[in-house]
Amino acid sequence: MGYPDTFEGFMIEDQKNWTSFKKQEFKPKPFEETDIDIKVEACGVCGSDVHTINGGWGDCPLPICVGHEIIGKAIKVGSKVTTCKVGDRVGVGAQIQACMKCKICKAGQENYCPDKVDTYGAPYKDGTIAQGGYSSHVRSHEYFTFPIPDNISNTDAGPMMCAGLTVWSPLVRAGVGPGKKIAVIGVGGLGHFAILWAAALGAEVYAISHSPRKEADALKLGAKKFIATQTKDWHKDWAFAFDYILNTADMTHTFNIQDYISTLNVNGEFHHVGLPDEPLPKIMAQDFTINGCKMGASHIGNRQEMLSMLKLASEKNIKPMIETLDISEKGCAEAVERVSKNDVKYRFALTGYDKVFGK
């Protein structure tokens, strides 16, 4: 049948065979006056894609087409759309809809809306399941569709839609900037963005990692110093050092959390954006009394944060470290397998959409 009645995507049908992608048609939700249809040109590959399809985060609706770091051209806009026009290059991240009426949305915190719809695997009110960007097209609400600056390429912009925003939001909400000494745990898809952003915001940035081989990259990205956790008692030299720690690792269940929070300054914060499949390790309330620190977590970011992030990236010509793969059954499988093994430097973008979906 094809567009506009159906879209095509590379989908998985069984979480036990989570690298087995098949190209098939799916039906999008009904088009509304505030919707935009986007012909996808590139899509980043997120750890969330892997956690979803392999069952790490539990069951998901099947078949499913993942991908929520989407860049493409607007090819149809609803009559009430004000954020873009046909032909504009736009992006979509991990959220595709919210109620826009509740007190959370009205406060500009739509990423925490109780009725939010994730870009894939979530039900719309009519029962349609949202499908993601390993696909020919996506249908997005205008508020969750973002203009991409001309000097940011598709492959750089894609991973910014989720990975970039996920670390940008907590950094700016914490007031990270000149005079702040912060640490980023993990130099990977999320962590390398966090180092880039924090350095660009003017903070003094330190990278904490169990992989000494990543030291050169961390310094190139803007870290002042690299701290290797493989060194015994590594944390003792850094007691009370950091105003803020952003944890981007998804292996937190293996950490000795007490070592990490001991490096926080008085009233500092340990903030999670890496979301492991397993529970956090045991921690006592008393562990927070050594420095009066706190611990929190966050979910992506709001529209204004996305726009400010893209503005900074454009103005400062910030370039993430991205590898590309052509989208196909083989390409999707390779991408998710390698992300699962942390075998990517440091984010994938799927490209070559015209080759498989046509122009």
C-alpha positions in Angstrom: 0.0 0.0 0.0 2.7 2.5 1.0 2.8 6.1 2.2 0.6 7.8 3.4 -1.6 4.9 4.4 1.3 2.7 5.6 4.9 3.2 6.5 7.7 0.6 6.2 10.3 -0.2 8.8 12.8 -2.7 10.0 11.1 -4.5 12.9 11.7 -7.3 15.3 9.0 -9.9 16.1 10.5 -11.8 19.0 12.6 -10.4 21.9 14.5 -13.8 22.0 15.6 -13.0 18.5 16.3 -9.4 19.0 18.8 -9.0 16.2 16.5 -10.5 13.6 15.1 -7.5 11.7 12.5 -7.8 9.0 11.4 -5.0 6.7 7.6 -4.8 6.8 4.7 -2.3 6.6 2.9 -0.8 9.6 0.0 1.5 10.0 0.6 4.9 11.6 -1.9 6.7 13.9 -4.5 8.8 12.1 -3.1 12.2 10.9 -4.2 15.2 12.9 -4.1 19.0 12.4 -1.0 19.4 14.6 0.9 16.5 13.1 3.9 16.4 10.8 4.9 13.5 8.5 8.7 13.2 8.2 10.5 11.2 5.5 13.4 9.7 7.5 17.0 10.4 6.3 19.0 9.2 9.3 18.4 7.7 12.7 20.7 7.3 15.7 21.0 4.0 17.5 20.3 4.3 21.2 21.0 2.0 24.1 17.3 2.3 24.8 16.7 0.5 21.5 18.7 -2.4 22.7 17.2 -2.5 26.2 13.7 -2.5 24.5 14.2 -5.2 21.9 16.2 -7.6 24.1 13.8 -7.5 27.0 16.2 -5.8 29.4 13.5 -3.4 30.3 10.7 -6.0 30.1 8.2 -7.0 27.5 7.4 -4.6 24.6 4.6 -4.7 22.0 5.5 -6.7 19.0 6.3 -6.3 16.2 8.2 -3.2 17.0 10.3 -0.7 15.0 12.7 1.1 17.3 14.7 4.3 16.8 14.2 7.7 18.4 17.0 9.8 17.1 15.3 10.7 13.9 16.3 13.3 11.2 14.4 13.8 8.0 12.4 16.2 5.8 8.9 17.3 6.6 6.7 16.2 3.7 3.2 16.9 5.1 2.1 19.3 7.8 -1.2 19.7 9.5 -3.3 22.8 9.2 -2.5 24.0 12.7 1.3 23.4 12.6 3.4 26.5 13.3 6.8 25.0 14.0 7.8 24.0 10.5 6.8 23.9 6.8 7.0 21.3 4.1 10.6 20.8 3.0 12.2 21.7 6.3 14.8 19.4 7.8 13.6 18.4 11.3 14.4 16.0 14.1 12.4 13.9 16.6 13.7 12.5 19.8 12.5 10.0 22.4 9.0 11.6 22.9 6.5 12.1 20.2 3.4 13.4 22.0 2.0 14.7 25.4 -1.4 15.9 26.5 -0.2 19.6 26.5 -3.1 20.4 28.9 -1.9 19.2 32.4 -0.1 21.4 34.9 3.2 19.5 34.0 2.9 20.4 30.3 1.8 24.0 31.0 4.9 24.4 33.2 7.2 23.4 30.3 7.9 20.0 31.7 6.2 18.0 29.0 8.9 15.3 29.2 7.3 14.3 32.5 3.7 14.4 31.3 1.7 11.5 32.8 0.1 10.9 29.4 3.3 11.3 27.3 3.8 9.0 24.3 7.2 7.6 23.7 8.4 7.6 20.1 8.1 3.8 19.8 6.4 1.0 21.7 3.8 3.3 23.3 0.0 3.4 22.7 -1.8 6.4 21.3 -5.4 7.0 22.6 -6.8 5.2 19.5 -4.8 2.1 20.3 -2.2 2.5 17.6 1.3 1.6 18.8 4.0 4.3 18.0 6.8 3.0 15.8 10.2 4.5 15.6 12.8 5.7 13.1 14.3 2.5 11.6 11.6 3.3 9.1 10.6 5.2 6.0 8.5 7.8 7.8 7.4 9.0 11.2 4.3 10.9 12.2 5.0 13.4 14.9 3.3 16.1 16.9 4.6 19.5 16.0 5.8 20.3 19.5 8.1 17.3 19.5 9.5 18.1 16.0 12.6 20.3 16.0 14.3 22.4 13.3 17.9 21.3 12.6 20.5 24.1 12.0 22.0 24.0 8.6 25.5 23.4 9.8 24.7 20.3 11.8 24.8 17.2 9.6 22.1 14.5 9.7 24.6 12.0 11.2 25.6 14.4 14.0 22.1 15.7 14.6 20.5 12.3 15.0 22.2 11.2 18.2 21.6 14.7 19.7 17.9 14.0 19.6 18.1 11.6 22.5 21.7 11.1 23.8 22.5 14.8 23.5 19.3 16.0 25.1 19.4 13.4 27.9 22.6 14.8 29.2 22.1 18.4 28.3 18.9 18.7 30.3 20.3 17.7 33.7 23.5 19.8 33.1 21.7 23.0 32.4 19.1 22.4 35.2 22.0 22.0 37.6 23.5 25.3 36.5 26.7 23.7 35.2 29.0 26.4 33.9 32.0 28.5 34.8 33.1 27.9 38.4 31.6 24.5 38.5 33.8 21.4 38.8 31.9 18.3 37.5 32.6 14.7 36.7 31.1 12.5 34.0 31.1 8.8 34.7 31.4 6.8 31.4 32.9 7.9 28.1 30.3 6.4 25.7 27.3 7.4 23.7 25.9 9.5 26.5 29.1 10.4 28.3 31.0 11.8 25.4 28.1 14.2 24.8 28.1 15.2 28.4 31.8 16.0 28.3 31.3 18.1 25.1 28.3 20.0 26.5 29.8 20.6 30.0 33.0 21.9 28.5 31.2 24.1 26.1 29.1 25.5 29.0 32.4 26.5 30.7 32.6 24.0 33.5 35.8 22.3 34.6 35.2 18.7 33.5 36.7 15.4 34.6 36.0 12.0 33.0 35.7 8.9 35.2 35.9 5.5 33.5 37.0 1.9 34.0 38.5 2.0 30.5 42.0 3.6 30.4 42.0 3.3 26.6 39.4 6.1 26.5 41.6 8.7 28.1 42.8 10.3 24.9 39.2 10.7 23.6 38.0 12.1 26.9 40.7 14.8 26.8 40.0 15.5 23.2 36.3 16.0 24.0 37.2 18.6 26.6 37.9 16.8 29.9 40.6 18.4 32.0 41.7 15.1 33.5 40.9 11.4 33.1 40.3 9.3 36.3 40.6 5.6 36.0 38.5 3.6 38.4 40.7 0.5 37.9 43.3 2.1 40.2 42.9 0.9 43.8 41.3 3.5 46.1 41.0 5.8 43.1 38.4 7.9 44.9 40.5 8.9 47.9 42.4 11.5 46.0 39.2 13.1 44.9 37.3 13.4 48.2 35.0 16.4 48.2 36.2 17.4 44.7 33.1 17.7 42.5 30.0 19.9 42.7 28.1 17.5 40.4 28.5 14.0 39.0 26.6 12.9 35.9 26.5 9.1 35.7 26.0 8.0 32.1 27.0 4.4 32.7 24.4 1.6 32.5 26.4 -0.7 34.7 25.7 1.2 37.9 24.5 -2.1 39.6 28.2 -3.1 39.6 29.5 0.1 41.3 30.6 0.7 44.8 28.3 3.8 44.9 29.9 4.9 48.2 33.2 5.5 46.5 31.7 7.7 43.9 29.5 9.8 46.2 32.5 10.4 48.5 34.0 12.5 45.7 31.1 15.0 45.9 31.5 18.4 47.5 29.2 19.3 50.3 25.6 19.4 49.0 26.8 18.0 45.7 24.6 15.8 43.5 25.0 12.3 41.9 22.7 12.3 38.9 21.7 9.2 36.9 21.0 9.2 33.1 22.4 5.7 32.5 19.6 3.3 33.2 20.8 -0.3 33.8 18.7 -3.4 33.5 19.4 -4.3 37.1 18.6 -2.5 40.4 21.1 -0.2 42.0 23.4 -1.7 44.6 22.5 -1.5 48.3 22.9 1.9 49.8 22.2 3.3 53.3 20.8 6.7 54.1 23.9 7.2 56.3 26.0 7.1 53.1 24.6 10.5 52.1 25.5 12.2 55.5 29.3 12.3 54.8 28.8 15.3 52.6 25.1 16.1 52.6 24.9 15.0 49.0 21.8 13.9 47.1 21.0 11.5 44.3 18.6 11.9 41.4 17.8 10.9 37.8 16.0 12.5 34.8 14.2 11.7 31.6 15.3 13.4 28.3 14.5 17.1 28.3 11.9 19.6 27.2 11.4 21.6 24.0 13.3 24.7 25.1 16.2 22.6 26.2 16.4 20.9 22.9 16.3 24.2 21.0 19.0 25.7 23.3 21.2 22.6 22.9 21.0 22.7 19.1 21.7 26.5 19.1 24.9 26.0 21.2 26.0 23.1 19.0 25.5 25.2 15.9 27.2 28.3 17.3 30.2 26.5 18.6 30.3 23.9 15.8 30.4 21.1 18.3 31.0 17.7 16.7 30.2 14.4 18.4 32.0 11.1 17.6 29.7 9.2 15.3 30.0 6.0 13.3 27.6 5.3 10.4 26.0 2.2 9.0 23.6 1.8 6.1 20.1 0.8 7.2 19.2 -2.7 6.3 18.4 -6.0 8.1 22.1 -6.6 8.4 22.9 -3.0 9.3 20.3 -2.8 12.0 21.5 -6.1 13.5 25.1 -5.1 13.5 24.3 -1.7 15.1 22.3 -3.1 18.0 24.8 -6.0 18.6 27.7 -3.6 18.7 25.9 -1.1 21.0 25.1 -4.0 23.3 28.8 -4.9 23.4 29.9 -1.2 23.7 31.7 -1.6 20.5 31.0 1.8 19.0 32.9 5.1 19.1 30.6 6.5 20.4 27.2 6.6 18.7 25.8 5.0 15.6 23.7 6.8 12.9 21.8 4.7 10.4 21.9 6.2 6.9 21.2 5.2 3.3 17.5 5.3 3.7 16.8 6.1 0.0 18.5 2.8 -0.9 15.9 0.7 0.9 12.8 2.9 1.0 13.2 4.8 -2.2 12.9 8.5 -2.8 
